[in-house]
């Protein structure tokens, strides 16, 4: 049995207008650039799975997490001026969760290993900044503020040596949450 169930398919439907009106585009996998399918996106419906949506093509820019449900006015909900430009399906993960967070870039400074959600790295670890991480198992969301608030970033298994070089130089990640299979 593998840790990631790749047979689990997600489905998200994007609509050009608010409240599921106008042209629509159905997506069941990653989409790096939605501009060839629709001119704008202001609402969406997630029928199954979990998705990360981005306000720029190629999975860049601001990110927002969607799980099953209806989102009739995405732009107001997310506080974006622009619309959704790309999306990534998050595969379901069954198994353990492990991530190491580091105080400095390139895995420097204090290091802590996490296996569960952390609503405040300052309270739990007395760590005032997280500038790199290594996700060993599972899929995670990192949040700009404690208690899972503010802008977020999706982290799949891999090494992330510098959040600044990834375009997040002005952000500090202060809380982390596992993307659990119960969210699907």
VEXLOBA-887564 format. One line per 3 residues: number of its first residue (from 1); their letters; for each residue x, y negated, z negated of N, C-alpha, C. Coordinates in pm, 1 decimal. Each point is the difference from the previous one (the first is absolute). Layout:
// VEXLOBA-887564
NUM> A> X,Y,Z,X,Y,Z,X,Y,Z  ...
END
This chain:
// VEXLOBA-887564
1> XXX> 84.6,118.7,0.0,-84.6,-118.7,0.0,88.6,-124.3,0.0  -28.9,-96.0,84.5,79.0,-122.1,6.4,-58.9,-104.7,-92.7  81.8,-98.0,-36.7,-45.7,-106.8,-88.2,-95.1,-95.8,69.4
4> XXX> 14.3,-18.2,128.5,-84.9,-93.3,73.0,-88.5,78.5,94.3  -129.1,-19.9,-12.7,-96.6,68.9,84.4,-21.6,-82.1,125.8  68.2,36.3,106.9,-10.4,-76.9,123.0,-130.0,28.1,75.3
7> XXX> -73.6,104.0,-39.7,-127.2,28.8,65.1,-109.1,-97.5,-43.5  18.6,-67.4,-111.5,-97.7,-96.6,-47.8,1.6,-118.5,95.4  -109.5,-23.7,66.3,-8.9,-109.2,95.0,-81.8,-112.2,-59.9
10> XXX> 43.3,-117.8,23.4,-74.3,-116.8,-42.7,-70.0,-62.6,117.9  -98.4,-82.6,-29.3,-69.5,-71.6,106.7,-39.1,-136.7,-52.1  41.3,-102.5,73.0,-34.8,-137.9,-32.7,-55.1,-64.5,127.0
13> XXX> -102.9,-79.6,-14.9,-61.8,-70.1,113.3,14.6,-149.2,-24.6  64.3,-67.5,93.7,20.4,-144.1,-8.2,-103.5,-70.7,86.0  -50.5,-113.0,-47.9,-100.3,-80.1,72.6,53.0,-141.5,17.6
16> XXX> -31.5,-58.2,115.7,47.3,-135.6,28.2,-63.4,-104.8,-90.8  -123.3,19.2,-37.0,-71.5,-100.2,-80.4,-24.4,49.8,-141.6  -39.5,-91.1,-86.0,-36.3,34.8,-136.9,-123.2,90.6,0.0
19> XXX> -15.8,75.6,-106.3,-117.6,85.6,-21.4,-21.2,101.5,112.8  110.0,55.2,50.8,-2.9,112.5,93.7,-69.7,-33.6,131.7  20.3,-120.4,46.8,-61.2,-46.3,124.3,107.9,-14.3,107.7
22> XXX> -45.3,-6.3,124.7,90.0,-20.7,113.5,66.7,128.8,44.6  94.8,-16.5,89.3,73.7,116.7,49.3,68.9,69.8,-115.0  21.8,130.6,18.8,68.7,74.2,-105.4,105.0,94.0,60.3
25> XXX> 89.6,43.8,-87.9,106.3,91.8,37.2,12.6,105.1,-110.4  -11.5,127.3,37.9,14.0,110.5,-94.7,143.8,48.0,1.1  56.0,20.0,-117.3,140.2,38.6,-11.3,10.7,118.0,-96.5
28> XXX> 74.4,104.3,41.6,17.9,118.1,-84.4,147.8,30.2,-23.7  85.8,-99.9,23.7,144.2,15.9,-23.3,61.4,-139.7,-11.3  130.6,-7.8,5.0,66.8,-129.1,-3.2,-27.7,-76.6,128.1
31> XXX> -6.2,-131.2,-10.7,-15.6,-86.4,116.9,90.9,-120.6,-19.9  105.2,-9.3,80.1,101.3,-104.0,-16.2,-44.9,-137.4,48.7  -95.3,-3.3,93.0,-46.2,-128.5,52.5,-142.9,15.0,51.0
34> XXX> -93.2,-59.9,-69.6,-140.6,12.8,36.0,-44.2,-100.4,105.3  87.6,-92.4,39.6,-41.5,-106.2,92.2,-43.3,52.4,136.3  45.3,117.1,41.3,-44.5,53.6,128.9,-140.1,61.2,-10.0
37> XXX> -50.2,20.5,-121.4,-133.0,58.9,-19.1,-105.7,-104.0,-35.6  40.5,-106.1,-67.9,-95.1,-103.9,-38.6,73.5,-131.2,-25.4  -71.1,-110.5,15.1,64.5,-130.8,-11.7,14.1,-46.4,-144.2
40> XXX> -81.2,53.1,-89.8,7.1,-35.8,-142.5,-69.6,108.0,-80.5  17.7,-4.2,-130.0,-64.2,98.4,-87.8,-36.7,-69.2,-130.4  -128.8,-1.0,-31.5,-44.9,-66.5,-122.0,-72.7,91.3,-96.8
43> XXX> -29.7,124.3,39.0,-61.9,95.0,-93.1,41.4,141.3,39.9  -13.9,92.0,-95.1,34.3,138.7,31.3,-74.0,94.6,-93.6  -7.7,123.0,44.2,-65.5,106.6,-76.9,95.4,119.7,-0.5
46> XXX> 36.2,46.5,-118.8,84.7,118.5,-11.6,-91.7,117.7,-27.4  -8.6,90.5,96.6,-86.8,116.8,-15.4,68.7,112.6,-74.5  131.7,11.9,15.6,75.8,101.5,-74.1,145.7,-40.8,-4.7
49> XXX> 69.5,46.0,-101.2,141.5,-27.4,-13.1,28.8,-133.5,-64.9  127.6,-35.7,1.7,49.0,-127.8,-52.2,89.4,-63.3,105.4  -5.2,-132.4,9.4,76.2,-72.7,100.0,63.3,-123.4,-61.5
52> XXX> 114.9,-37.1,53.2,62.9,-127.2,-29.7,-18.7,-84.0,123.9  -49.3,-121.7,-15.1,-17.3,-89.4,114.4,96.0,-117.6,-14.8  39.3,-56.8,112.9,102.6,-104.1,4.7,-50.8,-117.0,83.7
55> XXX> 43.4,-121.1,-33.1,-45.1,-116.8,75.7,91.5,-33.1,118.2  100.7,84.0,24.1,86.5,-16.8,116.7,18.2,134.7,67.9  32.8,0.2,128.5,25.9,126.8,69.2,120.5,73.4,-60.2
58> XXX> 10.2,128.2,32.7,113.4,83.4,-39.9,16.8,12.1,-150.7  -113.8,1.5,-70.9,-1.4,25.0,-144.4,80.6,-104.0,-76.9  -10.9,-123.5,42.0,73.5,-110.0,-62.3,-97.6,-97.8,-63.3
61> XXX> 53.0,-87.3,-82.3,-79.2,-105.6,-61.0,-70.8,45.9,-126.0  -103.2,-73.6,-35.5,-78.1,33.3,-118.7,-67.7,134.2,18.7  -14.0,71.8,-111.2,-58.5,133.5,2.6,-119.9,3.8,-94.6
64> XXX> -94.1,88.6,34.0,-113.5,20.9,-87.7,-43.4,145.7,10.7  -35.7,57.8,-111.8,-35.8,141.0,-8.7,-151.4,17.5,9.9  -43.5,91.2,87.8,-141.2,33.6,13.3,-20.3,148.6,-22.9
67> XXX> -97.9,33.4,-81.9,-43.0,138.8,-12.7,-146.0,6.0,40.3  -59.8,118.6,-4.5,-135.2,17.7,50.7,-93.8,-108.9,-52.5  -71.8,-62.0,93.0,-92.5,-106.6,-36.1,-22.1,-95.8,114.5
70> XXX> -79.8,-103.0,-26.6,-32.5,-100.7,99.8,55.4,-134.2,-44.7  61.0,-69.7,94.4,63.7,-127.7,-25.4,-56.7,-99.8,101.1  -110.9,-64.9,-36.5,-76.2,-84.3,91.2,65.6,-132.2,35.1
73> XXX> 92.7,-46.6,-82.2,67.9,-126.2,27.5,144.0,11.4,-49.1  81.2,67.8,76.0,139.3,28.1,-39.8,79.5,-127.3,-25.2  -17.7,-99.6,84.5,82.9,-118.9,-10.1,-22.9,-73.7,-132.3
76> XXX> -124.6,-15.5,-41.3,-28.1,-65.9,-127.9,49.6,84.7,-115.8  -20.6,130.9,9.7,40.1,91.0,-106.7,151.3,-4.0,-21.0  76.3,-5.5,107.7,145.4,5.5,-9.3,62.0,-138.8,-9.3
79> XXX> -77.1,-103.9,29.2,54.2,-134.9,-1.9,91.6,-30.4,117.3  -16.7,73.1,109.3,83.5,-20.4,118.4,-64.4,-102.8,91.5  82.5,-72.1,71.7,-49.2,-92.5,102.4,-9.0,70.4,134.2
82> XXX> 81.6,100.5,17.7,5.4,73.6,125.9,-76.9,130.3,-17.3  0.5,86.0,98.1,-74.8,123.9,-7.9,93.5,120.4,1.6  -58.5,114.5,-16.5,75.1,124.9,-2.6,59.4,25.3,138.1
85> XXX> 131.0,29.1,4.4,68.5,21.1,128.2,53.3,141.8,16.7  24.1,71.6,-111.0,49.2,137.7,8.5,-45.0,75.6,-124.3  1.6,133.2,8.0,-39.8,81.1,-115.3,79.9,129.4,-2.5
88> XXX> 12.8,52.1,-118.4,72.6,126.2,-19.0,-84.8,91.0,-87.7  -22.6,123.9,47.6,-72.6,97.4,-79.7,93.9,55.4,-107.4  -48.1,9.8,-120.8,80.1,53.4,-109.5,-38.4,145.7,-19.3
91> XXX> 93.9,91.7,22.6,-33.5,141.7,-13.9,-26.0,36.8,-145.8  -88.0,96.3,-19.3,-28.9,47.2,-134.8,122.2,74.2,-53.3  28.7,-21.0,-125.4,115.1,64.5,-63.7,-49.0,85.0,-116.2
94> XXX> 40.2,123.9,-1.8,-28.7,89.1,-112.4,134.4,44.3,-55.8  21.1,-25.5,-124.2,127.2,34.6,-61.3,43.1,-107.9,-96.3  127.7,1.5,-31.9,51.4,-94.8,-98.1,25.6,-136.0,65.1
97> XXX> 14.9,-97.9,-85.1,32.4,-136.9,41.0,127.8,-38.8,-72.3  96.5,-51.0,76.3,125.1,-46.1,-60.3,53.9,-117.3,78.7  36.7,-103.8,-73.6,60.5,-117.4,61.3,99.7,-59.0,-98.7
100> XXX> 114.3,-40.3,51.7,98.7,-71.4,-80.5,-4.0,-146.4,41.2  -10.5,-87.2,-98.3,1.5,-144.3,26.3,130.5,-56.2,-54.6  52.6,-99.7,70.6,129.2,-58.4,-34.9,-14.9,-151.4,-13.5
103> XXX> 73.9,-52.3,-93.8,-2.1,-142.2,-29.2,61.3,-83.1,112.6  98.0,53.6,68.6,72.6,-73.1,103.4,-11.1,70.1,136.0  39.9,-70.8,103.5,5.6,57.9,133.5,102.5,113.5,4.1
106> XXX> -14.0,85.4,100.5,92.7,111.9,22.3,12.9,89.5,-122.7  -111.3,18.6,-68.5,-9.8,91.8,-113.8,94.0,-38.6,-113.9  15.5,-130.1,-21.4,86.5,-48.9,-107.1,-78.2,-41.8,-123.9
109> XXX> 73.5,-22.0,-108.6,-60.4,-44.2,-125.8,-71.7,112.9,-70.5  -91.2,-37.9,-87.7,-77.1,99.9,-73.7,-81.4,85.9,95.4  -14.9,128.3,-36.1,-79.9,92.4,79.4,-95.5,71.8,-94.3
112> XXX> -123.6,15.0,46.0,-99.5,76.3,-75.2,-70.9,93.7,97.1  -25.9,120.3,-46.2,-73.2,95.8,81.8,-143.9,4.9,-47.1  -91.4,-11.0,95.3,-142.8,-0.7,-31.2,-65.9,121.9,60.8
115> XXX> -95.7,55.3,-73.2,-79.1,111.0,51.8,-148.9,-26.9,-16.0  -33.8,-117.1,-51.7,-140.1,-37.9,-14.9,-12.6,-150.6,22.4  -121.5,-49.9,-3.1,-25.3,-141.6,22.9,66.9,-84.1,-108.5
118> XXX> 35.1,-121.2,36.1,59.6,-93.8,-94.3,-66.2,-134.7,20.3  -77.8,-44.6,-98.2,-72.4,-125.8,17.5,86.1,-123.6,-27.1  120.0,18.7,-56.0,91.2,-112.5,-19.4,141.1,52.7,-26.2
121> XXX> 91.7,-23.8,93.8,137.6,45.1,-22.6,65.0,-82.7,-110.1  -45.3,-122.5,-20.5,54.2,-83.1,-107.4,-36.5,59.5,-135.7  -125.7,37.5,-18.0,-42.1,57.1,-127.9,59.4,138.1,-24.0
124> XXX> 1.5,84.8,101.8,46.0,137.4,-18.6,152.0,11.2,-7.1  70.4,-70.1,89.3,144.6,18.0,10.7,82.0,-123.1,-37.8  -65.6,-111.8,-29.5,69.6,-126.9,-24.4,82.5,-39.4,122.6
127> XXX> -57.6,26.3,114.7,65.5,-25.7,128.1,-69.5,-119.4,65.0  75.0,-106.1,28.7,-62.3,-121.1,52.9,-4.7,-5.1,151.7  68.9,91.9,65.7,-0.2,-1.6,145.8,24.6,141.1,52.7
130> XXX> -59.4,29.1,114.9,21.3,127.1,69.8,31.7,-37.4,143.9  122.9,28.8,43.8,43.5,-44.6,132.0,30.7,112.8,97.7  -6.0,126.6,-48.0,17.1,114.9,88.4,-62.1,121.4,-67.2
133> XXX> -26.2,104.0,78.7,-57.3,121.0,-58.2,27.0,119.1,90.6  -17.1,116.6,-56.8,11.6,125.1,74.1,-122.5,82.9,-34.8  -86.8,21.7,98.6,-119.5,81.9,-19.9,36.6,143.2,38.2
136> XXX> -0.5,87.3,-98.8,34.0,140.2,25.3,-124.1,81.6,34.5  -109.9,-22.7,-71.0,-122.3,77.6,21.4,-121.8,-89.9,-8.9  -94.2,22.7,89.1,-127.6,-70.1,-4.5,1.3,-131.8,75.1
139> XXX> -114.8,-63.6,-2.3,-20.5,-129.5,63.8,-41.6,-97.3,-109.6  55.9,-121.0,4.3,-16.5,-97.1,-107.8,-41.4,-135.8,56.5  -63.9,-79.3,-84.6,-25.4,-140.8,27.1,76.8,-79.5,-104.4
142> XXX> 72.9,-100.6,46.0,70.0,-90.4,-91.4,-71.1,-134.8,7.5  -22.2,-61.0,-116.3,-75.7,-124.1,-8.7,87.4,-114.6,-50.0  -33.6,-118.4,45.6,73.5,-121.2,-32.2,-13.3,-38.3,-147.8
145> XXX> -112.0,30.0,-62.2,-25.0,-39.4,-138.6,-31.3,121.8,-85.7  12.9,-14.3,-131.0,-40.7,109.6,-88.9,-148.0,33.6,17.0  -37.1,118.5,-44.0,-138.5,47.9,0.8,-56.9,12.2,141.0
148> XXX> 88.2,34.7,95.0,-38.8,32.4,137.9,-72.8,-116.2,68.1  57.3,-117.2,-10.3,-60.6,-119.5,58.9,97.8,-66.3,96.6  -54.5,-80.5,87.5,81.4,-75.9,94.1,30.2,77.9,127.1
151> XXX> 91.5,-53.1,77.2,38.5,64.8,124.6,60.8,136.5,-29.9  -8.4,88.3,98.8,47.7,136.1,-21.3,85.8,47.1,115.9  70.8,109.9,-25.6,82.9,62.8,102.1,-15.2,151.2,-14.3
154> XXX> -21.3,66.0,113.2,-12.8,146.0,5.5,138.1,61.7,8.5  25.6,99.2,-85.1,128.9,67.4,-3.8,-21.5,148.8,22.0  52.1,53.1,109.8,-4.7,143.3,24.7,137.9,56.1,-31.6
157> XXX> 16.7,130.8,-3.4,130.9,55.2,-36.3,112.6,-56.8,85.9  106.1,-41.2,-67.5,116.1,-57.0,66.6,76.1,-92.8,-91.6  108.2,-54.0,52.6,84.2,-93.9,-73.8,-28.9,-141.5,47.8
160> XXX> -16.0,-90.4,-94.1,-26.8,-140.9,28.5,109.1,-80.3,-70.3  106.2,-29.9,71.3,119.9,-60.0,-58.4,-13.4,-148.4,-32.4  -86.8,-71.3,71.5,-10.6,-144.1,-21.5,-138.5,-49.2,40.2
163> XXX> -80.3,-37.1,-97.8,-131.4,-56.1,30.9,16.0,-134.0,70.9  105.2,-73.2,-32.4,25.2,-129.2,63.6,21.4,18.5,150.0  80.5,98.7,38.7,25.6,24.7,141.7,-122.9,54.3,72.0
166> XXX> -93.8,54.2,-75.4,-125.0,48.7,59.1,-100.0,-114.0,18.6  36.2,-121.7,-41.2,-88.5,-114.5,14.1,-76.5,-34.1,-126.5  38.5,57.2,-112.5,-68.0,-25.3,-126.5,90.8,-71.3,-98.8
169> XXX> 84.2,-89.8,49.0,96.3,-70.0,-84.0,-62.3,-87.4,-106.5  -114.9,-56.0,27.7,-65.2,-87.6,-96.2,-92.8,70.9,-96.6  -13.8,130.1,15.8,-91.5,75.9,-86.4,76.6,77.3,-105.1
172> XXX> -62.7,12.3,-115.6,50.5,87.0,-105.2,-105.8,106.6,-21.7  40.1,123.9,-0.2,-95.2,108.5,-20.4,-1.9,34.8,-147.8  -117.5,-12.9,-60.3,-11.5,11.6,-144.8,-86.2,117.0,-47.2
175> XXX> -69.1,68.9,91.2,-77.8,118.7,-38.8,-5.2,96.4,118.2  -15.5,128.2,-30.8,1.2,105.3,101.3,-111.6,99.3,-28.8  -62.8,50.1,106.3,-111.0,95.2,-14.5,13.4,109.7,104.4
178> XXX> -25.6,124.0,-41.7,1.1,113.8,92.4,-128.3,-0.9,83.3  9.9,39.3,125.6,-119.2,16.6,83.6,-44.5,145.4,-20.9  -106.3,15.3,-74.2,-44.2,132.4,-45.9,-95.7,64.5,99.1
181> XXX> -2.5,134.2,3.8,-89.3,72.4,91.3,-146.7,-25.1,-32.9  -31.2,-40.3,-122.0,-139.6,-28.5,-36.1,-51.3,-126.7,70.1  88.9,-81.2,56.9,-39.0,-121.5,70.7,-51.8,30.1,138.9
184> X> 22.9,121.8,49.4,-40.3,35.7,134.4,-143.4,40.8,-1.9
END
